[in-house]
Amino acid sequence: MKPLFEKFRKYKRLLEASYEGNLGAEEVMKFYMNAPEDHITAFEKYLQDDDDLSAWKLLQGVMGVDLVGIPGPDLTITIDDEEDLNEMSLRMDTLDDPFAQNLYDALVGKRKEAVVYHGTSTSYFWDIVNSGFSFSDERKNFDNTSPGTYFAFTQDRAGMYTIRSTQRAGGEGIIFVAELPLSRLSRDLDDADSWDKTSKLQAMVADEIDPGDITGVIYPATGDGPEIPINKFIKWVNQGDIPRIPPEDDQVERTFKDATEDDIDHAVIDYIQDLIQYTDFTEYNFGQDMMAFNQKVLEALQGIDYKQYKFWNGDMWVTFIEKLLGTENENEDYYKTERRFQLPLYRVIKKYVEEPKYFEKFRKSKGYNLNLADPGSIGTWDPE
């Protein structure tokens, strides 16, 4: 049998487990001292294959303890599928600089997509729906800007550009919503020297963008209006319900993207923001410090598999934050009295995942009734 210490070192990659009154490290040590050789071999094989869950379950079965963080046999987790995660989209407005090089490289490496907004005039509606977004001199709102299509990461920022568009082309303001791979977006160099935060909330795409990347529109163009799915809006237009946009002569079959829910990274960041309220790191709960902190967290998360960190509890996340910031949480540990931070992340993550009703309401406009008698005004919501 291998020396105990040498074998135990292999445990360092396994996430810390705990149960009432004991530490996982102690249990693993006992496991190595008492388990049959074939079980130890199986345990180490699981670790070698990065199958921490099976390793944990084997340890639990041999030692006869219930380790906090191990899902029961009847628990189904659906948000840790890598393919599903890649289909979710990112909101970039919670970051200090979405194009910080290390962050950008990490997100592009994970094939992340961003929700982006393009403010324009209804006069260009059919052109964009049929041909997508492409640079055009006659559509430029400002002189001396780089050739390309500009997108904002917030509705408010996009709404600013509808004013200039309607002044030039008439019509009414409308905001197109799309989900684009970050790899296609680049920093708006025209505003690179701008002092204000909003200059970082804009991106440029130099090549053409297929109309199929459009998910919806915000009409009228407001900072808090819902996104109306593009197919639904086209139907309203062709029914003659949007007076400022003429119906098309021959209706065409089109395929567009569906809006996707927030990436799980958003929920994890919200969880961490909640956690640090109970630590020494409360300075990162607001303002510019919060944006910069979120940026560091998001970048770091790209290097860790969710299937690994979903088992982390509050202690593990505090250690993660300490390493991220290079400083220790020395005085405040109130989080240890909170049940949600004693549990592994997967047990509480649903509390932080975007509320499904919110997604249905603002990305799918469920229950939203456009005022068809006066489409330029704000619509109404169903009571429920």
C-alpha positions as CSV (number, residue, x, y, z in Angstrom):
1,M,0.0,0.0,0.0
2,K,1.3,3.5,-0.9
3,P,2.4,5.7,2.0
4,L,-0.7,7.4,3.3
5,F,0.5,11.0,2.8
6,E,1.5,10.4,-0.8
7,K,-2.0,8.9,-1.5
8,F,-3.8,11.7,0.4
9,R,-2.1,14.4,-1.7
10,K,-4.2,13.2,-4.6
11,Y,-7.2,14.4,-2.7
12,K,-6.2,18.1,-3.0
13,R,-8.1,18.3,-6.3
14,L,-11.3,17.0,-4.7
15,L,-13.7,19.7,-3.5
16,E,-13.9,20.1,0.3
17,A,-16.9,18.2,1.7
18,S,-18.4,18.5,5.1
19,Y,-21.1,17.1,7.3
20,E,-22.3,18.0,10.8
21,G,-19.3,18.2,13.1
22,N,-16.6,16.9,10.7
23,L,-14.5,18.1,7.8
24,G,-14.2,16.3,4.5
25,A,-10.4,16.2,4.6
26,E,-10.7,14.2,7.8
27,E,-13.1,11.7,6.2
28,V,-10.8,11.3,3.2
29,M,-7.9,10.6,5.5
30,K,-10.0,7.9,7.3
31,F,-11.0,6.5,4.0
32,Y,-7.4,6.0,3.0
33,M,-6.7,4.4,6.3
34,N,-9.6,2.0,6.3
35,A,-11.0,1.4,2.8
36,P,-10.1,-1.7,0.8
37,E,-7.4,-1.3,-1.8
38,D,-9.9,-1.7,-4.7
39,H,-12.0,1.1,-3.4
40,I,-9.0,3.4,-3.0
41,T,-8.0,2.5,-6.6
42,A,-11.5,3.3,-7.9
43,F,-11.5,6.5,-5.9
44,E,-8.3,7.7,-7.4
45,K,-9.4,6.7,-10.9
46,Y,-12.5,8.9,-10.5
47,L,-10.3,11.8,-9.4
48,Q,-8.0,11.2,-12.4
49,D,-11.0,11.3,-14.7
50,D,-12.2,14.5,-13.0
51,D,-15.3,12.6,-11.9
52,D,-15.5,14.2,-8.5
53,L,-19.1,13.4,-8.0
54,S,-18.5,9.6,-8.3
55,A,-15.5,9.9,-6.0
56,W,-17.6,11.7,-3.4
57,K,-20.4,9.1,-3.6
58,L,-17.9,6.2,-3.2
59,L,-16.4,7.9,-0.2
60,Q,-19.8,8.5,1.3
61,G,-20.8,4.9,0.7
62,V,-17.7,3.4,2.3
63,M,-17.6,5.7,5.3
64,G,-21.4,5.7,5.9
65,V,-21.8,9.4,6.3
66,D,-23.9,12.0,4.4
67,L,-21.6,14.6,3.2
68,V,-23.1,18.0,2.5
69,G,-23.0,18.8,-1.2
70,I,-23.7,15.3,-2.5
71,P,-27.0,15.2,-4.5
72,G,-29.4,12.5,-3.6
73,P,-30.4,9.9,-6.3
74,D,-33.7,11.7,-7.0
75,L,-32.2,15.1,-7.7
76,T,-32.0,16.3,-11.2
77,I,-29.8,19.2,-12.2
78,T,-30.5,20.6,-15.6
79,I,-28.4,23.8,-15.7
80,D,-24.9,22.2,-15.8
81,D,-25.1,20.8,-19.3
82,E,-22.2,22.4,-21.2
83,E,-24.2,22.7,-24.5
84,D,-27.1,24.4,-22.8
85,L,-24.8,26.8,-21.0
86,N,-23.2,27.8,-24.3
87,E,-26.6,28.7,-25.7
88,M,-27.3,31.2,-22.9
89,S,-26.5,34.9,-23.4
90,L,-24.6,37.5,-21.4
91,R,-25.6,40.9,-20.3
92,M,-22.5,43.1,-20.5
93,D,-23.8,46.1,-18.7
94,T,-22.7,44.8,-15.3
95,L,-19.0,45.0,-16.2
96,D,-16.5,47.8,-16.0
97,D,-15.0,47.1,-19.4
98,P,-16.5,44.3,-21.6
99,F,-13.4,44.5,-23.9
100,A,-10.7,44.2,-21.2
101,Q,-8.3,41.9,-23.1
102,N,-8.1,39.0,-20.7
103,L,-11.8,38.9,-20.1
104,Y,-12.6,39.3,-23.8
105,D,-10.2,36.4,-24.7
106,A,-11.7,34.2,-22.0
107,L,-15.3,34.8,-23.1
108,V,-14.5,34.4,-26.8
109,G,-12.7,31.1,-25.9
110,K,-16.0,29.9,-24.3
111,R,-18.0,31.0,-27.4
112,K,-20.1,33.4,-25.3
113,E,-22.8,35.5,-26.9
114,A,-23.9,39.0,-25.8
115,V,-27.3,40.6,-25.9
116,V,-26.9,43.8,-28.0
117,Y,-29.2,46.7,-29.0
118,H,-29.3,48.8,-32.2
119,G,-31.3,52.0,-32.1
120,T,-32.6,53.3,-35.5
121,S,-35.7,54.5,-37.3
122,T,-38.8,52.5,-38.4
123,S,-37.9,53.9,-41.9
124,Y,-35.2,51.2,-42.0
125,F,-37.3,48.4,-40.6
126,W,-37.8,46.3,-43.7
127,D,-34.3,46.9,-45.0
128,I,-32.9,45.5,-41.7
129,V,-35.4,42.6,-41.5
130,N,-34.6,41.5,-45.1
131,S,-30.9,42.2,-45.3
132,G,-29.6,42.4,-41.8
133,F,-27.1,45.0,-40.5
134,S,-24.5,46.4,-42.8
135,F,-22.6,49.6,-43.0
136,S,-24.1,52.3,-45.2
137,D,-22.8,55.9,-45.7
138,E,-26.3,57.3,-46.0
139,R,-27.3,55.8,-42.6
140,K,-24.4,57.3,-40.7
141,N,-25.6,59.4,-37.8
142,F,-22.3,61.1,-37.2
143,D,-19.4,62.2,-39.4
144,N,-15.9,60.8,-39.0
145,T,-16.9,57.5,-37.5
146,S,-15.4,54.1,-38.3
147,P,-17.3,52.1,-40.9
148,G,-19.4,49.5,-39.3
149,T,-22.7,48.8,-37.4
150,Y,-22.8,50.0,-33.9
151,F,-24.5,48.2,-31.0
152,A,-25.1,49.1,-27.4
153,F,-25.1,46.8,-24.4
154,T,-28.1,48.7,-22.9
155,Q,-31.5,49.8,-24.2
156,D,-30.9,53.3,-22.9
157,R,-27.7,53.7,-24.8
158,A,-29.3,52.4,-28.0
159,G,-32.3,54.7,-27.5
160,M,-30.0,57.7,-27.8
161,Y,-29.3,56.9,-31.4
162,T,-32.9,56.6,-32.4
163,I,-33.2,60.4,-32.1
164,R,-30.5,61.1,-34.7
165,S,-31.9,58.4,-37.0
166,T,-35.4,59.8,-37.0
167,Q,-34.1,63.3,-37.6
168,R,-32.4,62.1,-40.7
169,A,-34.9,59.5,-42.0
170,G,-38.2,60.3,-40.4
171,G,-40.3,57.6,-38.9
172,E,-40.2,56.6,-35.2
173,G,-37.6,55.3,-33.0
174,I,-37.2,51.5,-32.8
175,I,-34.6,49.3,-31.1
176,F,-33.5,46.0,-32.6
177,V,-32.3,43.3,-30.2
178,A,-29.9,40.6,-31.3
179,E,-27.7,38.0,-29.7
180,L,-24.2,38.0,-31.3
181,P,-21.0,36.1,-30.5
182,L,-18.5,38.2,-28.7
183,S,-15.9,37.2,-31.2
184,R,-17.8,39.4,-33.8
185,L,-17.9,42.5,-31.5
186,S,-15.0,45.0,-31.2
187,R,-14.4,48.0,-29.1
188,D,-15.8,51.3,-30.3
189,L,-12.5,53.0,-31.1
190,D,-14.2,56.3,-31.9
191,D,-15.1,56.7,-28.2
192,A,-11.8,55.1,-26.9
193,D,-10.8,58.4,-25.2
194,S,-14.2,59.3,-23.9
195,W,-14.3,59.8,-20.1
196,D,-17.8,58.6,-19.5
197,K,-18.8,55.1,-18.5
198,T,-21.4,54.8,-21.3
199,S,-18.7,54.8,-23.9
200,K,-17.8,51.3,-22.7
201,L,-21.3,50.1,-23.3
202,Q,-21.0,50.2,-27.0
203,A,-19.5,47.9,-29.6
204,M,-18.9,47.8,-33.3
205,V,-19.3,45.1,-35.9
206,A,-17.4,45.8,-39.1
207,D,-18.9,43.0,-41.3
208,E,-22.5,42.2,-42.2
209,I,-24.9,40.7,-39.7
210,D,-27.5,38.2,-40.9
211,P,-31.1,39.2,-40.0
212,G,-31.5,35.7,-38.4
213,D,-29.5,37.0,-35.5
214,I,-32.3,39.4,-34.5
215,T,-34.4,38.2,-31.6
216,G,-36.9,41.1,-31.3
217,V,-37.5,44.8,-31.2
218,I,-38.3,47.4,-28.5
219,Y,-41.1,49.6,-29.8
220,P,-41.7,52.3,-29.0
221,A,-38.0,52.8,-28.2
222,T,-37.8,53.1,-24.4
223,G,-35.2,52.3,-21.8
224,D,-37.5,49.8,-19.9
225,G,-39.9,48.5,-22.6
226,P,-40.2,44.8,-23.3
227,E,-38.5,43.1,-26.2
228,I,-41.3,42.1,-28.7
229,P,-40.3,38.9,-30.5
230,I,-39.5,39.8,-34.1
231,N,-41.9,37.3,-35.7
232,K,-44.8,38.7,-33.6
233,F,-43.9,42.3,-34.5
234,I,-43.7,41.5,-38.2
235,K,-47.2,39.9,-37.9
236,W,-48.5,43.2,-36.4
237,V,-46.9,45.2,-39.1
238,N,-48.4,43.1,-41.9
239,Q,-51.8,43.3,-40.3
240,G,-51.5,47.1,-40.5
241,D,-51.3,47.5,-36.8
242,I,-48.1,49.6,-36.9
243,P,-49.1,52.7,-39.0
244,R,-45.5,54.1,-39.4
245,I,-44.3,50.8,-41.0
246,P,-46.1,49.7,-44.2
247,P,-47.0,46.0,-44.6
248,E,-44.8,44.1,-47.1
249,D,-46.2,43.5,-50.5
250,D,-45.5,39.7,-50.5
251,Q,-45.1,38.1,-47.1
252,V,-41.9,36.1,-46.8
253,E,-41.0,33.1,-44.6
254,R,-38.1,34.0,-42.3
255,T,-36.2,32.4,-39.5
256,F,-34.9,34.3,-36.5
257,K,-33.2,33.5,-33.2
258,D,-35.2,33.0,-30.1
259,A,-34.2,35.1,-27.1
260,T,-32.2,33.0,-24.6
261,E,-32.1,33.2,-20.9
262,D,-29.2,34.7,-19.0
263,D,-26.0,32.7,-18.8
264,I,-25.6,30.8,-15.5
265,D,-22.6,33.1,-14.9
266,H,-25.0,35.9,-14.0
267,A,-26.6,33.9,-11.3
268,V,-23.2,33.0,-9.8
269,I,-22.1,36.6,-9.8
270,D,-25.4,37.6,-8.0
271,Y,-24.8,34.8,-5.5
272,I,-21.3,36.1,-4.9
273,Q,-22.5,39.7,-4.6
274,D,-25.0,38.4,-1.9
275,L,-22.2,36.5,-0.1
276,I,-19.7,39.4,0.1
277,Q,-22.3,41.5,2.0
278,Y,-21.4,39.2,5.0
279,T,-17.6,39.6,4.6
280,D,-14.9,42.2,4.6
281,F,-15.4,42.7,0.9
282,T,-18.6,44.9,1.1
283,E,-16.8,47.7,-0.9
284,Y,-17.4,45.6,-4.0
285,N,-21.1,45.7,-3.6
286,F,-21.8,49.0,-5.4
287,G,-20.6,51.5,-8.0
288,Q,-17.4,51.2,-10.1
289,D,-15.8,48.9,-7.7
290,M,-18.6,46.4,-8.1
291,M,-18.3,46.6,-11.9
292,A,-14.6,45.9,-11.8
293,F,-15.1,43.1,-9.3
294,N,-17.8,41.4,-11.4
295,Q,-15.4,41.6,-14.3
296,K,-12.7,39.8,-12.4
297,V,-15.2,37.1,-11.2
298,L,-16.6,36.6,-14.7
299,E,-13.1,36.2,-16.2
300,A,-12.1,33.7,-13.5
301,L,-15.2,31.6,-13.9
302,Q,-14.3,30.9,-17.5
303,G,-11.4,28.8,-16.3
304,I,-13.5,26.6,-14.0
305,D,-16.1,24.1,-15.0
306,Y,-19.5,24.7,-13.5
307,K,-19.7,21.0,-12.8
308,Q,-16.9,21.6,-10.4
309,Y,-17.8,24.8,-8.6
310,K,-21.5,24.0,-8.3
311,F,-20.4,22.0,-5.2
312,W,-18.7,25.0,-3.5
313,N,-20.2,26.4,-0.3
314,G,-19.7,29.8,1.2
315,D,-16.3,28.9,2.7
316,M,-15.0,27.8,-0.7
317,W,-16.3,30.9,-2.4
318,V,-14.7,33.2,0.2
319,T,-11.4,31.4,-0.5
320,F,-11.9,31.9,-4.2
321,I,-12.5,35.6,-3.7
322,E,-9.5,36.0,-1.4
323,K,-7.3,34.5,-4.1
324,L,-8.9,36.6,-6.7
325,L,-8.4,39.9,-4.8
326,G,-5.1,38.9,-3.2
327,T,-6.4,39.9,0.3
328,E,-7.9,37.9,3.2
329,N,-11.4,38.1,4.7
330,E,-10.0,38.7,8.2
331,N,-12.8,40.1,10.4
332,E,-16.3,39.5,9.0
333,D,-17.6,36.0,8.6
334,Y,-21.3,36.5,9.2
335,Y,-22.0,34.4,6.1
336,K,-21.2,31.3,8.2
337,T,-24.5,31.8,10.1
338,E,-26.5,31.9,6.9
339,R,-27.9,28.5,5.8
340,R,-27.7,29.3,2.1
341,F,-23.9,29.8,2.4
342,Q,-23.5,26.5,4.3
343,L,-25.0,24.6,1.4
344,P,-23.3,23.9,-1.9
345,L,-24.1,26.3,-4.7
346,Y,-26.3,24.0,-6.7
347,R,-28.7,23.8,-3.7
348,V,-29.4,27.5,-3.8
349,I,-28.6,28.6,-7.4
350,K,-32.2,28.7,-8.4
351,K,-32.7,31.6,-6.0
352,Y,-30.3,33.6,-8.2
353,V,-31.2,32.4,-11.7
354,E,-33.2,35.0,-13.5
355,E,-36.8,34.7,-12.5
356,P,-38.6,32.8,-15.4
357,K,-41.5,35.2,-15.2
358,Y,-39.1,38.2,-15.6
359,F,-37.6,36.6,-18.7
360,E,-41.0,35.8,-20.2
361,K,-42.1,39.3,-19.5
362,F,-39.2,41.4,-20.7
363,R,-37.5,39.2,-23.3
364,K,-40.6,37.4,-24.6
365,S,-43.1,40.2,-23.8
366,K,-45.6,37.7,-22.4
367,G,-48.7,39.5,-21.3
368,Y,-47.7,42.7,-23.1
369,N,-50.4,44.4,-25.2
370,L,-49.1,47.1,-27.6
371,N,-51.5,50.0,-27.8
372,L,-52.4,49.3,-31.4
373,A,-54.6,52.5,-31.5
374,D,-51.4,54.5,-30.7
375,P,-48.4,52.2,-31.2
376,G,-46.0,55.0,-30.4
377,S,-47.2,55.1,-26.8
378,I,-46.5,52.7,-24.0
379,G,-48.5,49.5,-24.1
380,T,-50.2,47.8,-21.1
381,W,-49.6,44.5,-19.2
382,D,-52.1,41.8,-18.4
383,P,-52.9,41.9,-14.7
384,E,-51.2,38.5,-14.1
